[in-house]
Amino acid sequence: MHNFHKLGPDRVMDLVERVMDVRVEPVCRPLTSYINRVYEVLLENGEAVVIKFYRPGRWSLEALDEEHEFVFDLKDADVPVVAPLLDQHGDSLFEESENLWCAIYPRRRGRPFEDLDDAGWQELGRTLARVHLAGDECVPENRMIWHPEEASQVHLDFILDHVESDPDFCDRYEDAAGELLDAISPLFDESIYTRIHGDMHSANLMRRPGTQGIFLIDFDDMAFGPPVQDLWMLLPDVVDNSQRELQHLLHGYHQLREFDYESLRWVEPLRAMRFIHFSAWCAQQQADSARQRDPEFGNAAWWNRELASLCDQRERIRDTLGI
């Protein structure tokens, strides 16, 4: 972590020159990233690259390899993604210093993919189907399994180990989350799992200026999970209030790949899992002493709001699914 927190422009530009065997201009701009360190570097020829340093300890080298393997599989299948650049040896991961790994990407400009018409939702459905068709080609061995008893339990354990609150709160949060996970776990059938993006929200879908095409970015949370996980976060509201969008999304998806419509029952359980995932992510930021902390972030009032949201979601699941 010491090398990660001490990254600076000189080290970043030196690495780009060494790996890519190019000259760079003295321009190195930090880009927004809440977990990794990301920089834009201007090359001498006027082009630019984006270099991402992975936060040490979050993923193993084998897990990072599987992320890149998935992105290259998507590129080979003509799915519009931004794949990492290769060096002269065909490598896409580079060790800047001990246990500090990074990847270099071509810079791609784009705008968020939003305000879709019916045709746009169908196009998006076809794109996601192509992602999952490529995902079907193999099973990752080192990525998160997006199941309540796997991913959510890991996130819950992290929260309970790191939350700075009183023991009574920890007991109440553990009881609420544990009851929820026990209730939803029997719903999930891992037989339909595939490699998924894992964090498919509108900010990770971009449209290129001057074209109608879209491209996908940021596979950092790539996982082995249900395809519906890559669909539900794109909806503007809960399923009952997003029927038009969902209908066209699934119409496009079904043109290329079968979809298990029974898995739509998982949307609210997946939303609950997302709540726990988000709280764990926030706890991770709090545990990282080098991060700038929001004065309200992580205090008792903040965590009580998270607990209330989790309990409300538990009630929604009970009302909609009867479990």
FENCOR-V517374 format. One record per backbone hydrogen bond with DSSP energy under -0.5 kcal/mol. CO is the residue of the C=O (numbers start at 1). NH is the residue of the N-H. If there is no record, write none. Layout:
{{CO;NH} {CO;NH}}
This chain:
{{1;5} {2;6} {4;7} {8;12} {9;13} {10;14} {11;15} {12;16} {13;17} {14;18} {15;19} {16;20} {17;21} {17;22} {23;44} {25;27} {27;42} {28;30} {29;40} {31;38} {37;53} {38;31} {39;51} {40;29} {41;49} {42;25} {43;46} {47;43} {48;107} {49;41} {50;105} {51;39} {51;53} {52;54} {52;103} {53;37} {55;58} {55;59} {60;64} {61;65} {62;66} {63;67} {64;68} {65;69} {66;70} {67;71} {68;72} {69;73} {70;74} {71;75} {72;76} {73;77} {74;79} {75;78} {79;81} {80;216} {81;83} {83;106} {87;90} {91;87} {94;96} {94;102} {97;100} {99;101} {100;96} {100;97} {101;54} {102;94} {103;52} {104;85} {105;50} {111;207} {112;114} {117;121} {118;122} {119;123} {120;124} {121;125} {122;126} {123;127} {124;128} {125;129} {126;130} {127;131} {128;132} {129;133} {130;134} {131;135} {132;136} {134;137} {135;138} {135;195} {138;140} {144;146} {144;224} {145;147} {145;151} {147;150} {147;151} {147;152} {148;153} {150;154} {151;155} {152;156} {153;157} {154;158} {155;159} {156;160} {157;161} {158;162} {159;162} {159;163} {163;165} {166;169} {166;170} {167;171} {168;172} {169;173} {170;174} {171;175} {172;176} {173;177} {174;178} {175;179} {176;180} {177;181} {178;182} {179;183} {180;184} {181;185} {182;186} {184;187} {184;188} {185;188} {188;190} {189;192} {190;193} {194;225} {196;223} {199;201} {201;204} {202;113} {202;205} {204;217} {205;113} {206;215} {207;111} {208;211} {213;208} {215;206} {216;82} {219;222} {223;196} {223;225} {224;146} {225;194} {226;229} {227;230} {228;231} {228;232} {229;233} {231;234} {232;235} {238;241} {239;242} {242;246} {243;247} {244;248} {245;249} {246;250} {247;251} {248;252} {249;253} {250;254} {251;255} {252;255} {253;256} {253;257} {259;261} {260;263} {261;264} {262;265} {263;266} {264;267} {265;269} {266;270} {267;271} {268;272} {269;273} {270;274} {271;275} {272;276} {273;277} {274;278} {275;279} {276;280} {277;281} {278;282} {279;283} {280;284} {281;285} {282;286} {283;287} {284;288} {287;289} {288;291} {291;293} {294;297} {296;299} {299;303} {300;304} {301;305} {302;306} {303;307} {304;308} {305;309} {306;310} {307;311} {308;312} {309;313} {310;314} {311;315} {312;316} {313;317} {314;318} {315;319} {316;320} {317;321} {317;322} {317;323} {318;322}}
